[in-house]
Amino acid sequence: MSKNKINLVFPDGSKKEFDAGITGTTITQGISEGLLRKAVGIKLNNTLFDLNAPLSESGDFKILTFEDEEGKTIFRHSSAHLMAQALVRVFPEAKLTIGPVVSEGFYYDVDHPPFKPEDLIKIEEEMKKIVKEDIEIKRKEISTKEALKLFSGNDYKQEIIKNIEEFGEGKTEKSDTVSLYTQGEFFDLCRGPHLPRTGMIKAFKLLKVAGAYWRGDSKNKQLQRVYGISFPDKKELTSYLTLIEEAEKRDHRKLGKALDLFQFHEYSPGSPFFFPKGAAMYNELLTFVRSEYKKRGYDEVITPLIYDKALWEISGHWEHYKEDMFLLNVDGREFSLKPMNCPSHLLMYKTKTKSYRDLPWRVADFAPLHRNELKGVLGGLTRVRKFSQDDAHIFCTEDQMQDEIFALLDFVDYVYTKVFEMTYKISIGTKPEKAMGSDALWEKAEHALISSLDSKKIPFKISKGDGAFYGPKIDIRITDALNREWQCATIQLDFQMPLRFDATYEGQDGSKHTPLMIHRAILGSLERFLGILVEHFAGRFPLWLSPIQVKLLTISERHEVFADSVYEKLSNQNIRVEKDYRSESINKKVRDAQLEQANYIVVIGDKEQESESVNVRTRSGSILGAKKTEQFIAELLEEIKNKRIS
């Protein structure tokens, strides 16, 4: 092949030769004008490029559209620049800092006094003007010296440039150049890639403003974080905003309060108070998990909450996790509330000499955990400081490892597919930048997880650098009723910590060996999972999980004695039942029970009392009619046992 030619391999396997220096725009245009209108960038050998970037090497080639995750990133990164340009046009005194893409859109952190809702409207109007101007977006490389002059009035950009100059943005080599993107009068530091023109961003909405510290450090100045979302057309934006409106109705913080499940108090930020109804749901989840543990060979333990820092130094948490721990002074020594259970389980493992016959040992623990999350990022049950996990650690031999991973994957599939009827996606997090242990052990662990998923023919993606500091992990992201993704279950493979604790077992050969350790959670944080369920079900919980399974309503005072006998029969079968004997109309009492999301509403009057039956309706308004009390109870118990969702 000539040096002036490149060979590109397309996703369908076809190959084509082009002149070196050809752009993605030209290649896409040669395929179809329709594809060109949708194209947002290109991917060559796993590197993303602008559509107009000249290509100089052969390899795997893909044209990216908004349908691709990388395409969404390019589109929304360009949208962040669009917003930033509009913002400084409207507020020239504002100082821009960084504007990345996030899972739900994009944001830009800005040094400016707090923005008002009407300010966002002004910025949006200016964004529309810039889109109509259809400005070309260009990339250029300049020296760091030039960049420092260009951003001389912005201390934040100066800090970024100096960091690039000194550390090469996380690379080992220094850098004396930076990339810049311009659109009209606007310019910003950016690695890119970006869209070719501003006119491609057809639909967008600025969603909210929140406070955020520069570099996420509370010691730094608080900035204004402006969030936005964008799409290639208005239909998608309308659908998204409808989804957001529905999500607001389902907000677990609002529903948690309305349904009397849980609340928070400023005296203990990030630590939920569960009221009886919320506690009933929480305990039901615990009961469910415990029943599965019994089937799957787990031993449950109870462990302390406070430990000397010496333990955390052995485990590696003191070096890698200290900033997220609550530190205490006890008897003149440094202690910490535990953020996770693994070191305590290693201490328990070491209390007795182990043989290969004792493995695998599956040890489960629901101990409360504490993590020192910044107050600004706390968010109801989904981001808390005090929580419990359905946490477990499996100590096993290497020969047992794959079977244990297979069993965990089956456990995950059962819980999410069969019980909660949710779909999920899997990713593998590889070695992070700050990790402990040898590269050889990391490679071994990563290979083990990948081969386990491959042998099960389970699709997954690689999340580079997203592993725990002690080992790679399989993360499971579930999809809720609003098509939002939540990371819940995790399976983490750890060769490092058992070595650090000198944990051993006697092998069949009579010599000592180091077990490997699998860290795993299925629901994850019980608090967080409960918050997800509140929103997923919009407070309309399946019978087995519901805090009010049956609401008993009487028509008049003379029916209370019979109603009490029904209540007692239900209660004796551990069915969660409540009474409403108020002197209100039946219509009002039914409506109130529906608002409380009671699954079944039972009305008792003269007919029911005479026939010793109950008149049953559902919270959705379906009237099931008269049933004998024993028949109704049997039907409830069957539905609870089968954990039917609907």
N, C-alpha and C positions, 0 to 999 in steps of 0.2 A: 504493500500500500504506500502511495506517495505521502511524503511529509505534509503535503498541502491538502490531504484528504483525511476525513474521519469516517469511521463506521459506527452507526448507531443501531442499537438493538431495541425494537419497540416492544411494548408489553405483550403483544400477541406472538412474539418470537420472530417476527420478520426483521430483516436487516436491510439497511440502505446506506449507500456511500454519499457523502456530501463534501463540499469544499470546506476546508477549515476556515473558521471565522463566520460561518453561517449563523444566523440567530434563530431562536425558537419561534419568533414571529414568522419568519420566512418559511420554516418547516411546517408550521401549523397552517399557514395560508395555503400551502401546497396541498394540504389534505382537504380542508374545506373552510369556507368563510364562516359557516355556522360554528365550527369548533373554535375558530379564531375569536369570535365574539364572546365565547365562554372561557377561553384560556386566561389564566392569571399568572402563570409562571411555568418553569420547567424543572425537571429533576434529572440530573445526569450523574450516574454512579453514586447515588444517595446524597448528592449535594444539590441544593436548590439554587436556581439562577433566575434573574430577570428574563422576561421573554425577549428583550432586546439585547441580551448579553451575547457577545460573539463566543462561539464554542470552539475549543481547540483540541479536545481529546475524544477518543472513541469510548464507547461503553453503553450501558443500559440507559435508555432514554424514555422519559414519560412527560407528556403534556399534562399539566395540572389544571383542574377546574375547581370551582367552589365545592364540588362534590367530594373532592379529596381533602383529608385532614390538613395536609400541607398547603393545599390551595386555600382553605379557610384561613389558615394562619397568615398567608401572604395578603389575602383580601382584607383581613381585619387589622393587620399591621399598617397597611396603607390607610385604613379608615382612622386609625389612631393619629396618623400624620395629618389627615384631613381635618380632624377635630382640633389638633394642635395649631394648625395654620389659622383656622377660623377663630380660635380662642385668642391668639395674640393679635389678630386683626381687631377684635372687639375689645380686648383688654391688653393694650400694648405693654403695660407695666408688668404683666405676668411673667414669671420665670419658669420655663419648662424644665423638667428633670428627666424622667423616663416614661415611656408609654408602651408597655408590652401587651401582647395578646394573652387572654386568660380563657378558661374553658367556656365561659359564657360571654364572649365578646372581647372587649379591650378596655383599657383605661389609660389615662395620662395623669401623672402626679405633677401638680403645679404649685409653685410658691405664690400664693395670692390670698388675700382675705377671703373668708367663706363666701362661696357663691350662693345666690338665691335661686329659687326655681325659675324666675323670669330671666335670669342670666343664661340658663341652659337653653331657653327658647331663642335668645339672641344668637347664641353660638350655633344652634341648629340652622337658623336662617342664613347665617354666613356660610355654613357648610354647603347649603343648597346652592348658593351663588358660586362657590368654588367648583362644585360639580358641573354646573352649567358652563363655567369657563373652560372645562375640559382641558386642564393644564397638563402638559407632558411632565412625567416624573422621571428625573434623570439621576444616575449614580455617578459619583466621581471620587477619586482617591486624592487626598491632600496630605501634606506632612502634618505631624502632630504640632509642629511649631506654628504652621498656618492656622490649624484648628484652634489652638490656644488664643491666637489673635482674633479669630472669627467669633469666638464665644467669650470674649474678654469681659463682658458684663454679666456672665452667668457662672457663679461659683460651682454650681452642681455639674454643669457640663465640663468645667475646668477639671474637676475632680475625676470625672469619667475619663477624660482625655489623658490625664497624668497616669491613671491606673492602666490604661491601654499601653501607654508609652513604656511604663515600667514593667508590667506583668503580661502584656499581650493578651489581655482578657482571658486569663486562666491558662494560657500557653506557657511553655517553658522559655520560649525566645521572646526578646523584647520586640517592640514594634515602633517604627518611626513614621508610620502612616495610619490614617483612619479613613473609613468610607463615609461618605456624606450623600444624602439624598436631597434633591431640590425639586420644588414645584412652584414656579413663579418666583415671588419674592421670598418664599419660605425655604429654609434649609434646616436639616437636623442630622445629628450623628446617627448612623444606623448601618448594621451589617446587611440589611435587606434579606431577601429580595422584596420588590414592590411591584404593584400594578404599573402598566405603561402610562395610564392617564387617570386623572381624578374623575373623569366622566363615567367611569365604569362602576362607581359606587352609587347605585341607584336608590338604595333604601337604607335608612339608618335612624337611630333614635338614641338620644342621650338619656340614660336611665336614672342616675342618681349621683350624689356627691357624698363622699365619706372622708373622714380625716385619716391621714397616713403619715407615719414618720419617715423621714429620709433614711434610706437604707434599712428600714424596718427597725430602727433603734430609737427607743423612747427618749434617749439623751439628745437626739437631734431634733431639728425644727419640725413641727407638724405642718404637713402640706395638704392641699385639697386634691383628692383623688376623684376624677370625673370618669364615670363608667359609661360605656356606650355599646351598642350592638349594631351590626350592619349585615345586609344581604344584597345579592345581585338584583332582586326585584321586590316590588312592594307586597306581593302576595305572601312571600315568605316572612316578611317583617310583620304583616298583619297576623299571620298564624302564630308567630313567636309572641307577639304582644298579648294575644288571646291566651296563650299558654301561661304567660307571666301573670295575667289577671287571675287565672285559675289557681296558679301556685300561691298567690297572695291569699286567696280564700282558704287554701289548705295549709297555710303557714302553721307549723306545729306549735309555735309559741302562742298564737291566738287560740287555736283549737284546744291546746293543753289547758289554757286558763278557762275557756268556755265550758269544757267538759270536766273541769275540776280534776285534772290528772296530775299536773305539776306546775310549779311556779319557781321563780328565782327571787333572791333578796340581796340588796346591796351589801348586807353584812357578810355575805359569803359568795362573792362573784364567781360565776362559772360552776357553781355547785347546786344542782337541782334539789328542790324539796318535792318529794312525791307524796301526794295525798292518797287516801285509801284507794280510790279508783285507779290511779296511776300505779300504786304499789301492787295492786291486784294484777295488772298487766305485766309489770316487771317480773313479779313472781311466777306468772304463767310462762313467761319466756324461760326463766330459770328451770322450771319444772320440765318443760319441753326438752331443753338441752340436757338436763340430768338424765332424763329417760333414754336419750340417745347415747349418753355416756355408758349407761348400764349395758346397752346392747353391744357397744363397740369396745369394751374392755378398758375403760378409764378408771383411775383411782382419783377421788377428789381429796384435796388437802386444804388446810387452813394455815396461812402463814402470817408473820408479823408485818407491820406497815412501816416501821422505822428501822434504819440500819446505819451502822458506822460507815463513814466514807471509805474505810479500808476495803469493804466489800465491793463498792462501786469502782474502786481503783483496780481490783482484780478483774472485774467483768469488762472494764473498758468504758463504762458509762461516765465515770468522772472526767475522763479525757474528751469523750465524744458527745456527751449528753448533759453535762453539768448545768448549762444555762437553762435547761428546761426542767430542772429539779427544784423542789422546795427544800431549802437547807435549814438546819436547826442546830442549836448548840445544846448538847446534853452532857452534863457532868464534865464540862470543860472540853468536850470532844465534838468534832463535826459529824453530824448525822444528816440523813435525808429521808423524807417520805419517799416510798418507792414509786417510781414511774412505771415499772413493769415487774413481772414475777420471775423472770428467768434466773437471776442470781440466787434467789431463795430456793428455787427448785434444785439448783446445783448443790446447794448446801445440804438439802435433804438427801439427794442422791449419794452424797459422800458419807453419810452417817453409817452406812453398812457396806461391807465388801460385796461387790456385785460379780456374778458369774454371767456368762453368755446365756445361761438358762433363765436368768431373771429378766432378760430383755426380749422384746421391747417393754419399757416401762412408760406408760402413758399417764402423766400426772396433770390433773385439772385443778384450777384455782379461780374462784370468783372474788378474790380479795380486792377491796377498794384501792384504786391507783390514783396518784396525784401528779399532774404535769403543770408546770408553771407557764401556761399560755399567757401571752400579752392580753391585757384587758380589752384592747381594741379589736381583737380578732374573735372574742367569745361570741357565740351565736346560738342561743337556745341550747337544745340538747346535742346539736351536731358539732359543737366545739366547746368543750367544758374543761374544767380543771380537775374535778373529782368524778371518777367513773369506775365501773367494773367491766371486765371483759369475760367472754366465755373462753378464757385463756387456757392453753394447755401446752405442755412440752413433752415430746416423745424422745426418750433416750433409746437408741438402737444401734445395732451393728451395721456396717456398710452393706452386708448381704441382705439385711432386712429393710434397708432404706427405701427401695423402689416400691415394695409392697405397701409400706406405710404411706408413701406419697399417693399411690393409687387409692388406698382406703380413704385418705383425706379428700381427694378429688371426688370420690363417690359420695362422701359425707356432704360436701358442698353442693353437689348436684341434687341430692335428695332434699336438702333444706330449701334451696332456692327454686328448683324446678317443681318438685312435688308438693311441698308444704305451702310455700308462699306464691307459687306460680309466677315467678319472675325470671326473665332472661338475664344472662350475664356474659361478660367478656373477660378474657384472661390476658395478663401481661406478665413478663418476667423482668424484674428489676435487677440490673447487674451492678458490679462493684462501683460504689460511689467514690468521689475524689478523696474524701477522708474515710479511710477504712482501716481495720486492723487485720493482721495476718498476712501470710505469704500469698503471692500471686498464684502459685501452684495450687494451693488449697481453694482459692477463689475459682480458678478455672475448673477444678474438679467439681465443685459444688454447682456452678452454673451449668456445666455439661449434664450433671445428674438431673437437674430440673428440666432442662430442654429435652433430654432423651425420654424422660417420663411422659411429658406431654406429647412428644412425637409418637411414642409407642401406643398411646391411647388415641392418637389421631385427633387431638384436641387443638384447634387453632389458637394461636397466641401472637402477641407482638412483643418485641424487645423494647424495654424502657431503659436506655443506657444511663448508668449512674444512679439508678433509683432504688438500689438495694439497701438493706440495713447495714450499719457499719460493721456488723459481724458476719454477714452472709447474704447471698442473693435470695430473692423471694418471688413467689407466685402471688400476684395480687388479683383479686376477683372483684370486678366492678358490676354491680347489679343495675338493672334499668327499672325505674318505677313507673307508675301509671301515667306520669306526665313525660315519659321518655327521657328523664334525667338520669345521669349515671352517678352512682355512689360507690366508693371503694369500701368494702366491708371485710370479707374474708381474706386471710393471708396465710401462706405456707412458706416458712422461712427455713432455709437449710444452713446449719451452723457447724462448721468444723473447728471454729476458733475458741469459743468460750469453754468447752470441755477441756481443751488444752490448757487454757489459762488457770482453770481451777484444779488441774491435775486429776480430773475425773477418769477413772479406769474401770475395766471389768476384766475378769479372767477368762481368756478365750479357751476354745477346745484344745489348743496346743499347750495349755498350762501357763502361758505367759500373759503379761498385762497388755491390754489394748485400750485405746481411747474411743469411747462411744461418740457417735455424732448426735447432734441435738436438732430436733425439728421444732421450731416455734410455730404455733398455729392458733388461729382464732377463726370461728365460722361466722358468727353474727358480728364479731368485733366488739366494740364498745356497746354494752347493752343500752346505755343512755342514748347514744347516737342512733342505734338501730331502732329504738322505740320512736325517736323523732322522725326517722324515715318512714316508719309504718304509719304514723299519724297522718303524714302527708300523702302517702301512697293510697291509703284507704279513705282519705278525707274524713277521718273520724268515724267512719262506718265499718267497724272492725268485724271480722268473722266471729262467729259465736264462741269458739274455743278461747279466743283472746279477749273478747269484749268485757269491759268492767261491769256493764249492766246487761246481763243475758236475758233477764225477764223483768218486766215491770208489772206489778199487780195493781189494778185499778178497781175500786168499788164504786157502785152507783149510789149507794146510800150507807148510812151507819149500820143498818140491820144486816148488812152483808159481810161485816168485818170478821165475825167469828169463823165463818166458812173460809174467807180469804186467808185468815191466819193459819188454818189447817193446810191450805194449799201451799202457803209460804213455807211452812215447816217441812212439808214433803219435798219441796224443791231444794230447800236449804240443806236437808239431810243428805241429798245427793251431790252436795258441793256445787250446786248451780247458783250463780251469783244473781240474787233476786232482790228487788226493792219494792216497797209498798208505797202507794199513793192513796191515802184514805181521806184526802182533803174534801171539804164540802164545796168543791168546784164542779162545774159541768163536766160530763164525760168527754165532750169534744175538746175542752181546754186541757184536761188531763192527758188525753191521747196526744194532743199536739205537743205538750211539754215532754212527754216520753219520747216522741219522735225527735225533738230537738236534743235530747240527752243521748240519742242514738241507741236506745234500748233495742235489742234485736227482736224480741217478741213482747207484745203488749197484750196483757190478759185482762179482760173485762169480766167482772163478776156481779151479777144482778140476781133477780128472783129466779129466772129460768135456770141459771147455772147452779144456784144454791139448791134448787129442788132436784135437779138431775145429777148433782155432784159432778159437774163438768166445768170446763173453762171455755170462754169464748176468746179465740186467739186471732190476732192480726200481727202483721209485720211492721217494722218501722217505715217501710216504703208505702204502706197503705193497703197492701193485699190482705183481704179478710179470709182467714182459714176456717173460721166458723167454730162450732162447738166440738170439743174433744173431751174424752174422759181424762181426768188428771193423770192417771197412770200411763195412758197412751201418750199424752203430751210429754211427760217426763222421759219415757223411753225414746221418743223421737229426738228430744234434745240431747240425751246422752249419746245416741248414735251419731248425731251431727258433730258433737264435740269430739268424740273418739276419732272420727274420720278427718277432723280438721278441715272441713270443707270451707273454701273461700267464699263461695256464693251459693 
